[in-house]
Structure formats: C-alpha cells, structure tokens
C-alpha cells in the first residue's frame, strides 16, 4: 500500500509492524505519550510514565498480535533499503464502519515534507476500499502540528476534552 504524491511518485507505504519492531515502537510511544499526559493532565513525569505504561499494556496486551488493533510501520517505498518514516496504530470497528486512530507519528527526521498528509490520504483510501466510512481520533490540545495535519486532510473538531485535577490545593 502506498500513497502517490501530486507528481505520481510513491512517497509513503504501509506494512504491518513486525514483532521485532515493537520494542522500538514502545520506546518512542511511552516517552511521547507520557510527555503528552504530563503536559495536558498536569501529572508529574513519574506519574505520567506510569499511566502511559498502564495504557499501552491495556491497549496492546499482546503487542503487534493484539486482536482488534492494527499497528503499521510507515516506510519510504523509494529507498533501496527499507527506511522507517513513522508509525500508525488504529482500531477498526467493522460494525460501525469506522476506525479510531490511537497513535500516528512521523519520525522527526521526516517531518515537514507532507508525509503525514500523504499517510492520512493512504489510510483513508485503504479504509474506504474496505467499506469504512469514518476515521476518528483524539489530538492533544497542545499538539498544533498534528492538528494542522488532521485539519489539512479534512478532519474537523467534534468536541473538546477537558480535565481537572482534584484533591490538590
């Protein structure tokens, strides 16, 4: 599966994440997610790391083989040796004909080149071909880069998540 650029060149492709790649994904995901939790939910870094680990264990108890979850590596199909560009984790719901993106990340070295938009276009095309009619996601309030990519590819705000820490004075 690959996405075509406006010039017709393949710029990004998807393939299932391998068991051997899952530890590197966890290294990225836990640190990134913990930083988001700490920033947006006002938890300490230690508490945020603990929460991120609990969430990943609950969401992917069997790693890449967790039923009902799809973990994808985004790769550069033009490279002679396969080059990792990023990750995508989503949960398809065939009954609702929708998919919920849990995580989407373009590695820092590849950001700013339109690859996020290309990946979203490829995901949309692939899901549409399988009969899906909707893609959902949640984006952190302070993640302007991600929000830009999603809005540029046709997503719109459906609500606003809010949080309040209680018990602190």
N, C-alpha and C positions, 0 to 999 in steps of 0.2 A: 504494500500500500504506500503510495507516495503522492505528494501534493505538487501540482505544477505551478510554476511562477508565471507571471504575465508573459515572459519570453518563451514559455513552453518547456523550460528546463525543470527537471525534478529537483526540488530543493530540500525536501524532507520526506522521510519514510517512517513507518511504524513497524515494529516487530515485538512479539511477546518478550517480556523480561525473562531472563534465564535465572535459575536458582543461584548460579554463581555471581550474578549481578545484584542480587537482593541485599547483601550486606552493605555494598557501596550506596545503594538507594537509602537504606536505613540511616547511614552516616549523614547523608545530606538531609533527609526528611526530618529526623528527630531534632537536629540542631535548628533547622529552618522553622519548623513548627513551634518549637519551644520559644524561639525568639518572638514569633507572632503572638503566642499565648502571653508571654511576659509583657509585651508592649500593649496588647489590646485588652487583656483581662487584669492587668496590674498585679501579676503574681511575681514572686521572686524567681530568679533564673533557676534555682534548685527546684522549686515547686512546679515551674513550667516544664522543666525537663522530665520530671516525674509524670506529669499529666500527659506529655507527648508520648512517652513510652507506654503508658497505660492505653492511650487511644490507639496507637499503632498495633499493640497486642490484641486489642478488642476488634479492630477493623480488619486486620490481616493475620489471624491466628495461625494460618498455615502458609504464610509468606505468599509467594507467587502462585501457589496452588490453592489459595483460598477460594472456595466456591462462591460464585456471585460477584466476584471482584475481577477487574481487568487491570493488569499492570503492563505498561508498554514502555519500551525504550524508543526514543525519537533518534533517528540516525540520519546521517548525510549520505544519500544514495550515490552521490557522485564521487565520493572518496574511494581510492583504491583499497585502502584498509578501512574497515568499518569505523566510523567516527561517531561517538555518542554526542548528541546535541542536548538531550534532556529526557524528562520523564513525564508520563501521564498515568494517572490512576483514576478509574471511574467505575461506577456501579450501574450496570444496565438493569432496567426494570421492564421486561418484555410486556407484562400485562398492562402497564401504563404507557408503553411505547416511549419511554424516556430514559435518559442516562444522567446520573449525577456525578459531576467531576469532583473528586475528593482532593486531588493534587495535580497540579500542572506546573512544570518548571523547565525553563530553558537555562542551561548552564551559562554562567556569567560570560564566558569567552564567546558565546554565540548570540548574546542579547543585542538588540538594536538593529537587527538585519531583516526584520519581518518574518522570522521563523515561527514566532508564536502565532501570528496571524495565519501563516501557512498551515501550521499544525491544527489550529481550530477549524480551518476550512476542510482539511483532510478528515478530521474526526466527524464533522458534520456530513460530509459526503458518504463516509463509510456507514455511519449510523442510519442515514436516510435510506441507503441501499438495503439495509436490514429491516426496514419498516418502522424505524423510530421517528417520532415527530417532535421531540423536545429534548434539549440539553439544559440541565440546571447546574448551578454551582453556587458557592458562597465565596466571597472575596473579603479579605480583611480590610477594615476601614482605612488603614494607613497604607495600603498597597496600591499606590497610584499607577505604577507600571502595569500591574495585572489588570486593573480596572480599565486602563486605556486599551489594552489588547482586547478585552472582552467587549467593550463598547464599540470598538472599531470593527468587530466581527459580528455585530448585530444583537448582542445581549443587552438587556435592559434591567434596571433595578426593579425588583418585585417586592422589596421590603427593606427594613433596616434592623439589624440585630443590635440589641442593647444589653448592657450588663452593669451590675452594681455590686461591688464588694461590700458585704455586710459584716458586722461584728468588729470593725475597725473604727477607731475614733481618733 
